[in-house]
Amino acid sequence: MRKSSQGMSRSLSGVLGAVCALIAGTYGLVVASALTSTPNYPQPGDLEAMAPISAESGPVGELYIRVSGADEEDSSQFLACTGDPDADPEACAVLDERVDALDEVAEDTICTDTLYGPEAALISGNWDGDEVLTELTRDGSCEEARWQRLSFLTELAG
């Protein structure tokens, strides 16, 4: 019995030794190829063809917001966004994320007839090259949803 366990131990040692030799050889080939290959750096003539790296830019636009209908008199605000996220008001970035709320509610949209308030807002100007002229009300659930999504603009004027 002792002879067979020693023989098994020797054959297992031989297999493990062969596996270790195979791994070491593969590692040597990988390292050698990495040391002998040339990195693909751009050549001086290639630099003109590369696109310039531009700084992050934000939305560009100017909006005039007028809010009326509350117990107080009408109020208005002008929002100017130059495209510089560091210098522009936070409202510019927020509107860029919610710009679809400037679109009128589609006529076939199903909404409730609940009146949420007497306020109305007129937003006009341009946003990222598109002309904007929209009225917000709080008349019905769909218009109220728009009002809430754009409340950061109506609060600017309020």
N, C-alpha and C positions, 0 to 999 in steps of 0.2 A: 504494500500500500504506500509505503514511503517513496518508493521509486516512481510511482505514477504521479504523485503530487509534485515531486521535484521536476519531473519531465514536463508537467503542465506549467509549472512556474517558469521553466526555461523557455517554453514556447510562447508564453504570454509576454515574457520579457523581450523576446525577439520581435514579436508583433509590435509592442509599444516602441521599441527602438526604431523599427522601420517607419512607423508613423511619425515619430519625432524627426527623423532624418528627412522625410518627405516635406514636413512643415518647414523645417529649416531651409531646405533647398528652395521651396517656393518663396519664402521670405527674402532670400538672397536674390532671386530673380527680380522680384518687385522692387527692392531697394536699388539694384543695379540699373534697372530700366528708368527709374525716377532720376537717378544721378546722371544718366547719359542723355536723357531727352532734353530738348531745348524748349523753354516756355514760349508760348505764342504771344509775345508782346507786340503792341502796335508799332509799326515802323514810322519814321518821321513823316512820310508822305500820306500815311493813313489818318493823321490827326485832323487834317482839314475836312475829311469826309465824316468825322464823328459829329453827332449832334451836340450842340452846346447844352450844358447842364443849366436848367433854369430853376429859379427859386419857386417855392410853392406860391401859387396865387389863388386868391379868393374871388368871389363874385364881384361884378362891376355893375353898378346901377344907381339910379337916383329915384327915390319915391317920395311923393307928397301924400301924407295921410291926414285926412280930416275926419274927426269923430263928432257926431251930433246926436241929439235926441235924449240925452241924459238930462237930469234936472239942472245941470249947470250949462253955461253957454258953450258953443262949439269950440273945439280945440284942434290944433293942427301941429304937425311935426314934419320936418324934412329929413329923410334918411339918405345919406350919400355913402356909397361903398366904392372905394378906389381899386379894390383887388388886392390890397395889402392886408393880409390877415392880422398882422401885428398892430397896425394903426387903425383899422376900421372898427366901428362899434360891433359888439357881439351880435347884435340883431342881424347883421349882414350874413354871418355864418349860419345862424338859425334859419333865416329865410331861405338860404341856399338849400338847406335840407328839406324845407317844407314848401318849396316853390309851387308845387302842384295845388296847394290850397288857394292860390290866386285865381285858378280856373273857376268859372261859374259852375254851379251845380247843374248837371244834365237834367233836361226837362222830364225825362222818363224815370228819374230816380224817385223811389218811394220814400216819403218823409212824413213825419207827423205835422199837424197844424198848430202845435203849441207855440205860443208867443213867449219867448224867454226874456225879452226886454225891449224897451223902446229905442235903444241905441242903433245907430247906423254909421257906417264908415265908408268913405270914398278913398280909394287908393289909386293914384295915377303916377305915371312916369315911365321909366324903362328899366328893364332888368336883364342883364346879360344879352343885350342886343334886341330884346323883344319889348314892344310897347305894352304897357300895363294900364288898364282902365277897368276897374272892377268895384262893385259896391257890395259891402257886407251888411247883413242885417241879422237880427236875432229872431226872425220870423220863421219858425219851423225847425225841425230837428236837423236837417241837412245844413241849413244856413248857420245854425248855432254851432254845429261841428266845425264849419269853416271859421266862424268867429273865434272859437276856442283855439284852433290851430294857429291863427294869426293874432291872438290876443297880445303877444309881445309887441306887435306893431300898434295896435289900438291903445295899449298902455303907454307907449312912447308919446302919443298925442294927448293923452288924458291927464 
